[in-house]
Every structure is written in structure tokens, then in C-alpha cells.
Amino acid sequence: MFFVDTCTQFLYNFIIMTQLVLFCFAVLWPVPPDNQVHPLGNNWGEFQDYGSGAYFHNGIDILTPDTSGVEVRAVAPGWVKAWGTIQAELHYRIAVCDSPLTFTGRAEGWLYAHIDPDRYHKNLGDPVATGEVIGYLVAWPVDSSFDHIHFARISDTGATWQRFPSPTWWFVKNPLLDLNPNTDLEPPVFENARAGWRFAFCRDNQNNRYLHPDSLNGDVDIIARIFDRTGFSSGSQIWDRLAPYQIEYMIRREDGLVVVPWTLSVQFSNLLDGALVNVVYKTDNVCRSRGDYSSRQYYFIITNTDGDSVIEATDIAGRWSTALLGDAGYWVIVRAADVAGNITVDSMLVRTRNGVGVNELARGDVPPVCDVASTVASGRAGLVVRLGGPASVKFRLIDPAGRVVQAMDCGQLDCGIHRLELKPLKPGVYNLEITTGRFRRFSRLIITG
């Protein structure tokens, strides 16, 4: 009997491993019909606050209005590494790992939440095949039309992931990137961030400190109010308001000079850390993000970024350094996209009024023995430094978003002329900070296209 059971288990494991090898990135939906798009009630990375504090929604809520319960089907093969609840009867969940229980390192898997504990369901250690029924959904008590499965891509370590009620799972990837089909019909929608103004402008990471768009000065955060919808309605205009997948921005002077090239603000694709929600979303009394059953509005701090898709605490260092550019009119242009590639672009003309020129930003006197010039070609630049005496020389190039794009410690240079070659740069305006000994000054470097 043991031999038969062992062979059966081996065969089952072999089938699952074969499926894993064949398994590509696309997966079917976890509820029937599994080959069509379902409406969503919440999106990956969406702002949420039901009264106990703000957080990122770390999955997608696939709506399945059916008070009799809905089958939950495995989207991929694997092994059940967790079965339990984080909060009472409504929040039971199954975690199906791609790797077997014998693998204890960090591995990824799929999370299926809001499983009915009183009906059939898979249990800890069970193997799972693609398309197999692993449980049934509970009815949602707040509103039967919000019956849903919370579906997420997660990772953890250990032979099992049984750490209830406080699991240690990482939420590692937006499931919409893998679900197929995913025919999104509608692009994101921009709304006025303030009355009469498409975008809002506040002091760098300060609450309730907003500037008039005709008088921007200093370090500024740009706030955009955006939501997405799929075209597959939930039946509620509130629940249909989802967070977009990606936001980018650029800034162009009225004469056409691009001072901030297209820069990625946020992309809801990777690891979500709920503690960083205020890096992405504005939540003060003026631009108040909301995400609950009765209201959905999302105010994105699009300048809080270092330009990559990873949301980090250090992203708050991003800003628009308006004093770098000189007083002029500028077009702020924002582009929002969904996973299916639908794009909406919106813009707003603003004006900076710092009252000082770039060269007045110096924080030290320039010694008479030092003279700096720049040579600019298409996409390339060099520095010519003339020293009347030996000095240690350093320089940094800083873009209008406050990011250091190049830096060099030239060490001790002798008296005379020195030519320093810069790496290729994107077209735009840069702040050149050069230090000679104890003296430092700023000047402007413009790279043409």
C-alpha cells in the first residue's frame, strides 16, 4: 500500500513539475469563467484606509457577485504552504507555492483569500494542479455585489508559510501582469487636483503648504489626481475607480527646452511595502487620498521618485528644484497608463518666480584663481577648469528633480587648464556644482537634443 501511495504521489508530483516547466508568465483567472476578464473592486497598489490607517492594497479584488459561493481555481501548479486566517471567518486564505515543501528558501506563489472554511478546500501540504478547485469564496457581508477573491503574487521562506495571524509574506508582483486575457478597454482619467487647476504644487514633502501655479518657487512637489477604469464595470461608479498602473512626468519650458525629460514617477509592478504609502500618495487636508467603500480618490506625488520602478523611502528626495531653472513659463506634462497599454496625457502651464538667477545660488565665493567654462555638443558636454594655483577639484551635475546624475572627484590638480569629459547626458537643464578647495559655486549647464 505504501508503495502504491508513494508511486501515486510521485506521479502527481511529476505532473505538477512538468506543468511548472511548461508554465509561462500568463495565467488564467482564478474564478470561472477563467478565460474572460472580470470586474475589479480594488487594484494592486491602490490607496486604502478603512479607519485604521493607510496602506497599499497588496492584491487585486476580483468581483464575483454570487451569494451561493464561487469556485476558486488554481491558476498554476504548486503546493499549499499556508492555510489559515488573518482575521476571523472572512479572511481565510490559501497560499500555493511554486516550489515543494522540501524547498525552504525564498520562493514565490499565489495567494487566494476569502475562502469559505466551512466548505471543501485544499489543506496544508496538498499538491495543486492548474485549474483544480481549491476552495469556495465566502459571501461578503458589507455588500453582496462586492463578493470577491483577493488575489496576489507573494513570496516567503520555509517549508511552510504558517505564520498566522501575522504572515511574513512579501507581495512581489502585480497579478494583472500575468493574467490572461486582460483586455482593458479604457485609459486612465485625470481630474483637477485643486479647483480650476489640473495639478497641485506643494512645498517639498510638506502638508498643507501649497503654491499658486503662477508663482512657484523653491523645491516643489507636483500632485496629480488620477484614476483608472477597465471598462468591465462592477456596477458601482465608486468601485470602478482604480489606481493606474504607471505614471510618468516631464517638464518643458515654453520655448520648447526640455528641463526634466520623461521620468517614471510610480509603477505598480514590484514589491509593495505598506509603510511607504505616503511616499506615493498625498494625504493632507488639501489633497486627501481616499480608498474605502464610499469614496475613491488618489492624489499622486509624482515628483517623489528616483526614476525607477521600486518604491523606496528614499524616493521622497525627489522634487522639482524650480530655482535651478530661472524664472519662466513651464509646461508640466503627466502621462498615465494601465497594464493593457492605454495611455492618457495631460498638462498644465505654470510659472516660476524665484527672483534670483542661477548664479546667485552660490553657497561660497569663487576664488579669483579659478575659472570654469563648459563646452556643449549634442548630448555631450565637457568642463574646462582654469586654476591659478593647485587645488582639489570636485564637481556634481544635478537635474531639476534634485537627482545627482554625475559626480567626479578629480583630486588635486595643478595650476593651469584642465579639460574634463562628461558622460553623455539627456537633453535638459542641469545644475553644475563645482568645488575647488573650500570654495563652491553653482552654474547652469544646458544640453541640447
matplotlib code that plots the C-alpha trace (Angstrom):
import matplotlib.pyplot as plt

x = [0.0, 2.8, 4.5, 1.3, 0.7, 4.3, 4.2, 0.9, 2.4, 5.5, 3.4, 1.3, 4.5, 5.9, 2.8, 3.0, 6.7, 6.0, 3.3, 5.7, 8.3, 5.6, 4.1, 4.8, 4.0, 0.4, -2.2, -6.0, -8.3, -8.8, -12.6, -15.0, -15.2, -11.4, -10.9, -12.6, -12.0, -13.8, -14.5, -12.2, -13.1, -9.6, -6.3, -2.6, -1.0, -4.3, -4.6, -6.7, -7.9, -10.9, -10.3, -7.2, -4.5, -3.5, -1.8, -1.2, -3.8, -1.5, -3.5, -6.4, -10.0, -11.8, -15.5, -17.8, -21.3, -22.8, -24.2, -24.1, -20.3, -17.9, -15.3, -11.7, -9.4, -5.6, -4.0, -0.8, 0.5, 2.2, 1.9, -0.2, 2.3, -0.3, -3.9, -5.4, -7.0, -5.6, -8.9, -12.0, -14.1, -14.0, -10.2, -9.2, -6.6, -4.6, -1.0, 0.1, 3.9, 5.6, 8.1, 7.5, 7.6, 11.1, 12.4, 12.9, 14.5, 12.6, 10.1, 7.1, 3.5, -0.1, -2.4, -6.2, -8.0, -11.6, -12.0, -15.0, -13.6, -16.8, -16.8, -14.3, -10.8, -7.2, -5.1, -1.6, 0.8, -1.6, -0.4, -2.3, -2.8, -3.7, -7.4, -8.1, -10.8, -9.0, -12.0, -15.0, -15.5, -17.4, -20.2, -19.1, -21.3, -20.8, -22.4, -23.2, -22.2, -18.7, -18.2, -14.6, -11.4, -8.3, -5.6, -1.9, 1.6, 3.6, 6.9, 8.2, 10.7, 10.4, 8.9, 5.5, 4.3, 2.0, 2.6, -1.0, -2.4, 0.6, 2.2, 5.5, 4.7, 6.2, 3.8, 6.1, 4.2, 1.1, -1.1, -2.5, 0.9, 0.3, -3.5, -4.7, -6.9, -6.6, -8.4, -8.6, -10.9, -10.4, -7.4, -6.8, -8.7, -7.2, -9.2, -8.4, -6.1, -7.5, -10.4, -9.5, -6.0, -5.1, -2.2, -1.4, 2.0, 3.2, 6.4, 8.7, 7.0, 5.2, 1.4, -1.0, 1.8, 0.6, 1.8, -0.1, 0.9, 1.7, 4.3, 6.2, 9.5, 12.0, 11.7, 8.2, 6.3, 3.8, 0.5, -1.7, -5.2, -5.7, -7.8, -8.2, -11.1, -11.2, -14.5, -15.7, -17.9, -18.5, -21.9, -20.6, -19.1, -17.1, -15.6, -14.8, -12.3, -9.0, -5.4, -3.5, -0.5, 2.1, 2.6, 5.4, 6.1, 8.2, 8.7, 9.3, 10.0, 7.6, 10.3, 10.4, 13.5, 13.0, 14.3, 13.1, 12.9, 10.2, 10.7, 9.0, 7.0, 5.4, 4.9, 2.8, 4.6, 7.0, 7.3, 4.8, 5.7, 2.6, 4.8, 5.7, 2.2, 2.8, 5.8, 3.3, 0.0, -0.7, -3.0, -3.3, -6.4, -6.0, -5.1, -6.6, -6.4, -9.2, -9.9, -12.9, -16.4, -17.8, -15.1, -12.1, -9.7, -6.0, -3.5, -0.1, 3.1, 4.6, 8.0, 8.7, 10.8, 14.3, 13.2, 13.0, 10.0, 11.0, 9.0, 11.6, 11.7, 14.5, 12.1, 10.9, 14.2, 12.7, 11.3, 11.2, 14.0, 12.4, 15.2, 17.6, 15.9, 15.4, 12.0, 9.9, 6.8, 6.9, 4.6, 4.2, 3.2, 2.0, 1.3, -0.7, -1.0, -2.7, -1.4, -3.0, -1.1, -3.9, -2.4, -3.7, -1.6, -2.5, -0.6, -0.6, 1.3, 2.9, 5.4, 8.4, 9.1, 12.2, 13.5, 17.1, 19.3, 21.1, 24.5, 23.1, 22.6, 26.3, 27.0, 30.6, 32.7, 34.6, 38.3, 39.9, 42.4, 39.6, 37.6, 35.1, 33.6, 31.5, 31.6, 28.3, 27.6, 24.5, 24.1, 27.6, 29.4, 32.8, 34.2, 37.2, 38.7, 41.5, 43.3, 45.7, 47.1, 46.9, 43.6, 41.4, 38.5, 35.2, 32.0, 28.4, 25.7, 22.2, 18.9, 15.8, 14.3, 17.2, 19.0, 22.8, 23.3, 27.1, 29.8, 33.6, 36.4, 39.3, 41.7, 44.5, 45.0, 48.0, 47.9, 46.8, 43.9, 42.2, 39.6, 37.1, 34.9, 31.4, 29.4, 26.6, 23.6, 19.9, 18.8, 17.8, 19.0, 21.4, 22.8, 26.6, 28.2, 31.9, 34.2, 37.8, 39.3, 36.9, 35.1, 31.9, 29.6, 26.6, 26.1, 23.7, 24.5, 22.1, 22.3, 20.5, 18.9]
y = [0.0, 2.3, 1.6, 2.4, 5.6, 6.6, 6.0, 7.8, 10.8, 10.6, 10.6, 13.6, 15.5, 14.6, 16.0, 19.2, 19.7, 19.2, 21.8, 24.2, 23.7, 24.4, 27.2, 30.6, 34.0, 34.1, 32.5, 32.2, 33.9, 32.2, 32.2, 30.9, 31.6, 31.6, 32.6, 36.0, 39.3, 40.1, 43.4, 44.6, 46.2, 47.2, 47.3, 46.5, 49.4, 51.2, 53.6, 52.0, 53.3, 51.9, 53.8, 52.0, 53.7, 54.0, 51.2, 49.9, 47.3, 44.3, 42.3, 42.7, 42.2, 40.2, 40.7, 37.6, 38.6, 35.3, 34.7, 30.9, 30.9, 30.7, 28.1, 29.2, 27.5, 27.3, 29.4, 27.4, 24.1, 24.0, 23.0, 24.5, 26.1, 28.1, 27.7, 30.0, 33.3, 36.7, 37.9, 35.8, 33.9, 36.2, 36.2, 32.6, 32.2, 29.6, 30.2, 27.9, 27.9, 27.2, 25.0, 21.9, 21.8, 20.3, 23.7, 26.1, 29.1, 32.2, 31.1, 32.7, 31.6, 32.6, 33.8, 33.2, 35.0, 35.0, 31.2, 29.7, 27.5, 25.5, 24.2, 22.0, 23.5, 22.4, 21.9, 22.5, 20.3, 19.3, 19.3, 21.5, 21.2, 24.0, 24.6, 22.4, 23.7, 24.6, 26.1, 28.4, 32.1, 33.4, 35.9, 39.4, 40.9, 44.6, 44.3, 41.1, 42.8, 43.1, 39.3, 38.9, 37.0, 38.8, 37.5, 38.2, 37.1, 36.6, 35.1, 33.7, 31.3, 28.0, 24.6, 26.1, 29.7, 29.2, 32.4, 33.4, 35.8, 37.9, 36.3, 37.4, 37.2, 39.7, 41.0, 40.9, 41.4, 42.9, 39.9, 41.9, 41.5, 37.7, 37.3, 36.4, 37.5, 41.1, 43.3, 46.6, 48.9, 52.4, 54.6, 56.4, 59.6, 62.9, 65.0, 68.5, 68.2, 71.6, 73.7, 75.1, 73.5, 70.3, 69.7, 70.9, 72.2, 72.0, 72.6, 69.5, 66.8, 69.3, 69.1, 71.9, 74.1, 74.8, 77.3, 79.2, 77.7, 81.2, 81.7, 78.5, 78.8, 76.7, 72.9, 71.8, 68.5, 68.1, 66.4, 64.7, 63.3, 60.2, 57.0, 54.1, 52.0, 48.9, 49.1, 45.9, 47.7, 46.4, 48.2, 50.9, 54.1, 54.3, 50.8, 51.3, 53.9, 52.0, 53.1, 53.3, 51.1, 53.7, 57.4, 59.5, 63.2, 65.7, 69.5, 71.6, 75.3, 77.5, 77.8, 74.0, 73.3, 70.0, 70.7, 67.3, 64.5, 61.8, 60.4, 57.4, 58.5, 55.3, 51.9, 49.4, 46.3, 45.3, 44.7, 46.7, 47.9, 49.3, 51.6, 53.6, 54.6, 58.2, 58.3, 57.8, 59.3, 62.7, 62.6, 66.1, 68.3, 69.8, 66.8, 63.9, 60.5, 58.1, 54.5, 52.8, 51.6, 55.1, 57.2, 56.6, 59.5, 59.2, 62.1, 61.0, 62.8, 62.4, 64.0, 61.6, 59.3, 58.4, 57.3, 53.5, 51.2, 50.3, 52.3, 53.2, 55.5, 57.5, 58.4, 61.4, 63.1, 63.7, 67.2, 69.9, 72.4, 75.4, 77.8, 75.9, 76.8, 80.6, 82.4, 81.4, 79.6, 75.8, 73.0, 70.2, 67.1, 63.9, 60.6, 57.8, 54.2, 50.9, 47.4, 47.0, 50.0, 52.5, 56.0, 59.4, 62.6, 65.8, 69.1, 72.5, 75.7, 77.1, 79.9, 80.0, 83.2, 82.7, 86.2, 85.2, 83.9, 80.6, 82.1, 83.7, 80.3, 80.0, 79.0, 80.2, 82.8, 81.7, 82.3, 84.5, 81.8, 79.6, 79.9, 77.4, 77.1, 74.4, 73.1, 71.6, 69.5, 67.4, 65.2, 65.7, 68.2, 68.9, 71.2, 73.5, 74.4, 77.0, 77.1, 79.9, 77.6, 74.0, 72.9, 69.9, 69.8, 68.1, 68.5, 67.2, 67.6, 67.8, 67.6, 69.8, 66.8, 67.0, 63.8, 63.7, 62.4, 62.6, 63.2, 63.2, 63.7, 64.9, 65.0, 67.6, 69.4, 71.6, 75.2, 75.6, 74.5, 71.1, 69.6, 67.2, 65.0, 64.3, 61.2, 61.5, 63.3, 63.5, 66.9, 69.2, 71.8, 70.7, 72.4, 72.3, 72.3, 72.7, 72.7, 74.0, 73.6, 75.2, 77.3, 76.1, 77.6, 76.7, 77.4, 76.2, 73.7, 73.2, 70.1, 70.4, 67.5]
z = [0.0, 0.9, -2.5, -4.4, -2.5, -3.0, -6.7, -7.0, -5.1, -7.3, -10.4, -9.2, -8.3, -11.7, -13.4, -11.4, -12.0, -15.8, -15.6, -13.8, -16.6, -19.2, -17.1, -18.7, -17.4, -18.5, -16.2, -16.4, -13.9, -10.6, -10.8, -13.5, -16.3, -16.1, -19.7, -19.6, -17.9, -14.6, -13.0, -10.2, -7.0, -6.0, -7.8, -7.0, -5.1, -4.6, -1.6, 1.1, 4.5, 6.3, 9.5, 10.9, 8.8, 5.2, 3.3, -0.3, -1.4, -1.9, -4.4, -6.8, -5.8, -8.5, -8.1, -8.3, -7.2, -6.2, -2.7, -3.2, -3.3, -6.2, -7.1, -6.6, -9.1, -9.1, -11.8, -11.7, -10.2, -6.8, -3.2, -0.4, 2.1, 4.1, 5.1, 7.8, 8.6, 9.5, 10.9, 11.7, 9.3, 6.3, 5.9, 5.4, 2.7, 0.8, -0.3, -3.1, -3.6, -6.9, -5.0, -2.9, 0.9, 0.7, -0.5, 2.3, 0.6, -0.6, -3.2, -5.0, -5.1, -5.5, -2.7, -2.8, 0.0, 1.4, 1.2, 3.0, 5.8, 6.1, 2.6, 0.7, 0.4, -0.1, 3.1, 4.1, 2.2, -0.6, -4.2, -6.6, -10.3, -12.7, -12.9, -9.9, -7.4, -4.2, -2.3, -2.4, -1.7, 1.3, 0.8, 1.6, 4.4, 3.5, 0.1, -1.8, -5.0, -3.5, -3.2, -4.3, -4.2, -3.1, -5.4, -5.1, -6.0, -2.9, -1.6, 1.7, 3.1, 4.9, 4.4, 5.2, 5.5, 8.5, 10.4, 11.2, 12.1, 11.0, 8.0, 6.7, 3.0, 0.6, -2.0, -5.0, -8.3, -9.8, -10.8, -13.8, -15.5, -15.6, -16.0, -19.5, -21.1, -19.8, -22.4, -20.6, -22.7, -21.1, -20.4, -17.1, -16.2, -14.9, -12.5, -11.2, -8.2, -7.0, -8.2, -11.6, -11.6, -13.2, -10.9, -7.4, -6.2, -2.6, -0.7, -0.8, 1.3, 3.5, 4.2, 3.5, 2.1, -1.4, -4.0, -6.7, -10.1, -11.4, -8.6, -8.0, -6.1, -4.3, -4.1, -5.1, -5.3, -8.1, -7.2, -9.9, -9.3, -11.5, -11.5, -13.9, -15.0, -17.1, -18.9, -17.2, -14.6, -11.1, -11.2, -8.8, -10.1, -6.8, -7.0, -10.7, -9.8, -9.6, -9.3, -12.6, -13.3, -14.2, -14.1, -15.7, -16.0, -17.9, -17.7, -20.8, -20.9, -23.0, -25.7, -26.1, -24.0, -22.0, -18.5, -17.0, -19.5, -19.2, -15.7, -14.2, -11.1, -10.0, -11.4, -9.5, -10.7, -8.0, -4.2, -2.1, 1.4, 3.1, 5.3, 2.2, 1.1, 2.0, -0.4, -3.3, -2.1, -0.7, 2.3, 3.8, 4.1, 0.6, -1.4, 0.6, -0.9, 0.0, -0.6, 1.1, 0.2, -0.2, -1.8, -4.1, -5.0, -5.5, -5.3, -6.5, -5.5, -8.9, -8.0, -5.2, -7.3, -8.2, -11.7, -11.2, -10.6, -7.0, -4.3, -1.6, 1.4, -0.4, -3.2, -1.1, -2.0, -5.5, -6.2, -8.8, -8.0, -9.6, -8.6, -10.8, -14.0, -13.9, -13.9, -17.0, -18.0, -18.0, -19.2, -16.6, -18.6, -17.0, -18.6, -17.0, -18.3, -17.4, -17.8, -21.2, -22.5, -22.7, -22.1, -21.2, -21.2, -19.5, -19.0, -17.3, -17.9, -14.7, -14.0, -11.6, -9.7, -7.6, -8.1, -8.4, -11.2, -11.2, -10.4, -7.2, -5.7, -4.7, -1.1, -1.2, -3.0, -6.2, -5.8, -8.4, -9.3, -10.6, -13.9, -15.1, -18.6, -20.3, -23.8, -25.0, -28.1, -28.9, -25.9, -24.7, -22.6, -21.1, -18.5, -18.8, -15.5, -15.3, -12.0, -11.0, -8.4, -7.2, -5.8, -5.2, -7.7, -7.4, -9.4, -9.4, -12.0, -10.5, -12.5, -11.7, -9.8, -7.4, -8.6, -8.9, -12.4, -12.5, -9.9, -10.1, -7.6, -9.8, -6.9, -6.6, -9.9, -10.7, -11.9, -15.5, -17.8, -17.3, -19.6, -18.0, -20.2, -19.0, -19.7, -22.3, -20.9, -21.8, -23.2, -20.4, -17.9, -15.2, -12.1, -12.1, -8.7, -8.7, -5.7, -5.6, -2.2, 0.2, -2.4, -4.2, -6.7, -9.0, -12.6, -15.3, -18.0, -20.9, -23.1, -26.4, -28.3]

ax = plt.figure().add_subplot(projection="3d")
ax.plot(x, y, z, "-o")
ax.set_aspect("equal")
plt.show()
